[in-house]
Amino acid sequence: MLKGFAYVYPLVGRVAIGEIVREEGKSARPVKHDYFTITTQAKVSGTWVAHPVQGKLMASDAEKKLRSIPIRVLFDDPSLVMSESYVAFDKDGRQLCRGDGQTARQLNANTSSRSEVPCPGPSYCTSYCARQCKLLGRLDFSIATDQEASGFSFEAFALRTSGFNTVRALRTKLELFAKAFGGLRGLPLNLVLRTKNTKKSMSTNFYYVDLELGCGFMEGAKRVKAFKSEASEAGINLEAMDEMMKSLISGDVAETDEDVEEFEEVLASHGFSLNDGWGEPQAQDGEDHTEEMSPRSKNWVAEGIARGAATGLI
């Protein structure tokens, strides 16, 4: 294996709330939805191709809008299921810096090497890439269709977000569930959309993503225990699988530069210009709205109206 190279788990698709709209003669703009979309990692005529699983999940939905997705996770350790970092990109989508709130790996523009620097977070960072720095989270999971509801699938999807509410909700639930049940594999979970408003959103409703159990609490504990037992009887070493994945992702680059297009709507909605380069943040309303703002508010954000602090903190 290559040294210093991160072998992230390969994906077959992505989950998003919104899209980038490019109209002839007009600037590209992020459009928010009040539902999930599931796509492949391919585009046709500039538009993401819908993944077949989306049609399966919407078959029984009269509105044909996904507001809940049944999921399973591939690992017991929450740190292998979800990651979050403060990340800065340049106008070409190249990572300038990635930090965890304590330390960061920053690109030296002169030497093209990376060095470790203190990371106080975007609100207090004084480095050259401070204005480009945003929270970026990623949740990896498989989607459970009716046929696979109790099984284990290696077909992984990713939800990317730079919303503080979403990152907080997902991380908290994953950590609590993992501690309560002794792991996460085999646990039925649902990705759901929730609404709230805050002072920074000017009392305007916005959406964020949350996790909920797909069964009762006691039943969840039984499901996790049963999965571990079945895996052991089949000769599957789950602990070794987790340890190997930790080793694979331990390299320098967790999200490669060419992946930036896969979460363009996340960055764009958080204030990055789609027309003049990723490295120039536009004015924003200060709310945690990256992919969670309601349709009522999407134009307000897209026009870059500065109504509050630009930190996005709630």
N, C-alpha and C positions, 0 to 999 in steps of 0.2 A: 504493500500500500504506500501511497505517497505520503511523505512526512509533511505535517502542517496543513494537510488538506482535510476538510470536513466532509465526511460521507453521510449526508443527510438522507433520511428515508425517502425513497422515490415516491412521487405522487401520481395519481391517475386523474385528478381533477381538483377543482377549487370551489369554495362556497363564498359568495359575496352578497352584499346588500347594496345594490346599485350598480351603475355602469358609467362608462365614459361615452358621452354623445359628441360626435363630430359632425356638424352640419356645414354644408358648403357655404363658404363666405363668412362663416362665424367661427369664433374661438371654441375649441374643445372645452367641454364643461362636465363636471361630475353630476350625475342625477341620482338622487336617493330613492330607494324603494322601501315599502313597508312589508317586504317579504324577502325570503332567501332565493337566490338563484344558484344552481349547481351546474358548472360547466366543465368541459374537458380543458386541456392545456393548449388547445389549438384554436386558431382564429380563421374565419372565412370572411373576406372583405372587411377586415378590421373589427369583426364582432366575434366574441367568444362563442364557441359551439356548445350548445346545451348537452349535458351528459345524459345518457339514457335513463339513469336512475332517477332523474328529476321527473320524467314522465310517469314512472312507476309510483312515485310517492304522491303525485298530484292526481292520480287516476280516480281516487274516491273523494277528491276535494271539489266541491261545487264552484268555489271561487277561483280554483286553479292558481292559488297563491300559497307558497310554502311558508308557514310561520312556525313550524316545528319540524325538526329532522331527527329521526331515531339514529343514534350513533353508538359505536363501541370504540374502545381505545386499544391500542396494540401493546401497551406496556403498563406495568404496575406502578412504576415510578413517575410521579407527576412531571418531573423535570424532563422526561423523555416524551411526554405527551404535549407539553406546552413550553414555549420559550418566549421571553420578552426582553427587549433591550432598548436602550436609547441609541438611535442610529441616525447618522447624517449621510446624505448622498450629495454628489455634485450634479451638475446639469446634465451629465451623460448617464446618470443612474449608477455611478460607481460609488462604493462605500468609502466615505472619508474617515468615519469613526464609528465604533460600536462600544457601548459601555453598559454597565449594570448598576450605575448609581454610586459606585465606589471606585472602580478602575475601568479604563477603556483602552482599546487598541486603536491608535490613531495613525492615519497614513501621513507620511512625510512627503509633501509635494515635491521636494527637491531630490530626495534619494529614492522615492517610490517604495520605501521600507515602512514597516509598522512598528511603533513603539508603544510601551505602556505609559499611560498618563492618568492623573486623577480624573474621576468622573463625578461631578456634583449634580448632574442632571441638567436638562436644557435651560431651566430657569436661572441657574447660577453659573453656567459655563461661560468662560471668557475666551475660549480658544477661537481660532479662525473659522471653525465650522459650526459655531454655536447657533447661528440663525437657521441652519439647515437641520438641526437635531430634532427628532421627534420620537415618541414612543412607538415601537413596532412590536406587536405580539403575533404569535402563530400557534394555532391549535391543530394538531394532526389527529386524524380519526378515520375509521371506516364507517360507512353508512349501512345500516341494517335494514334490508328489505324484508318482506314477509318470509321469504325462503331462507334468509340468513339471520333471522332475528336472534337465534340463540347460538350462532356459530362464531367463527373467528375468521376474519378476512384480512388479507395482506394488501388489499386495494385501498390505498390511503388517499384521503382528501385533506385539504388545508383551508382553514379560515384564518385570514390575516386581518389585523385590526390595529389601529393606533388610538382607539378609544379607551380612556382610563376606566370608565364604568365597565366595559366589556372585559378588559384585562383583569380588573379587580374581581369581578364576579366569577370568571372562569377559573382563575388561579385559586381563589378561596375555596370554591366547591371541590376542585380536584384534590387539593391538599386534605380537606376534611374527609372526603369520601375515602381516600387512600388510607388514612389513619384509622377511620372507623371500621372499614371492611378488610383491612390488611392487604389491600391491592385494588386495582381498577379493572383488570381483565375480567371479562364475563359479566360486567355490571351494565345493565340496560340504562342508557342515558339519552336525554333529549336536548338538542340545541333549540332554544326558544327565544323569541323576540319579546322584549319587555319595553314598556314606555315609562318615562319619567320626565320631570322638568325641574330645573334648578334656577337659582338666581342668575347664574351666568348664561343660561339659555333664554333669559328674558321671559321666563315662565312659559316658554314654548316647548311643547312635547317633543322628545326625540327618542330614538330607539337605541337599545343596546342589547347585546347577546348574553344569555344566561344559560346555565346548565340545570336540569332538573332530573331527578330519578325517574326511570321508566317503570318503576315498580315500588312497592312499599319498602320501608327502611329495613325491616327484618328479612324480607324476601331478597333484598339486595345483598345482604350478608350471606344468605344461603347460596345465591347465584355465584358469588365470587369463590366461596369455599368449594362448591361443586366443580367449578371450572378448574381450579387448582388440582383437585383430586383426579379429574378426568385426564388432565395433561400429564400428571405424574404417572398414572397407570399406562398411558400411551408412550411413556419414555421421553416426554418433552421437558427439557430443562429451561424453565422460564427465567430463573435467576441468571443463568449464563447468558440468555438472550438479552436481558436488560444490561448486563455488564458489557457485552460486546457492543451494544448500541451506544453506550456511554463512550466507549473507546473510539468508535467510528466518528462521532460528532465532536470529538475533542480538538479538532483542528482550528486554524485561525479564522476561516471564513465559514460562517454558519449559513449564510444566505448569499449565494454568489451573485455577482454583478448582473449577469444576464437574466436573473429571475425578477428584476425590478418591474418589468412590464406586467407580471402576474398580479401585482398589487398596486397598479397605477392609480386606481380609483381611490384606494386608501390614502395614498400620499396627496393626491389632487384635492380630495375633500378636506384634507387637513391644512390646506393653504399653499400647496406647491403648484406653480404655474405649469400647465401642460403644454404651453405654447412657447415659453421662453426658457425652458430648462427646469429640471427638478430642483436645482440649487437655489432658486429664488422664491422664497415663501411669499404668498400674497397675504393681504390683511385678512383677518378672520374674526369671528365673533367671540372667541375665548371659551366656547363651550366644548364639552367632550362629544363631538359630533362626527367623528371621522367617517364611520359608515352607519352611524345610528340616528342621524337626524331624520325627522319625519318628512313626508312629501310637502307638508305645509311650509317647512323651513328650508327646503333644498335650494330654492332660488336665492334666498337671503344669504346663504353661505357661499353659493357659486359666484355671486357678485362681489364677494370679498368685503362685506360691510364690517368695518371694525367697530364692535360694540362693547368690547371688554378686553381684558388682559389676553395676550396672545399665548399664554402658557398652555391652555387646554386643561389645566388642573381643576378638579372639583373638590 
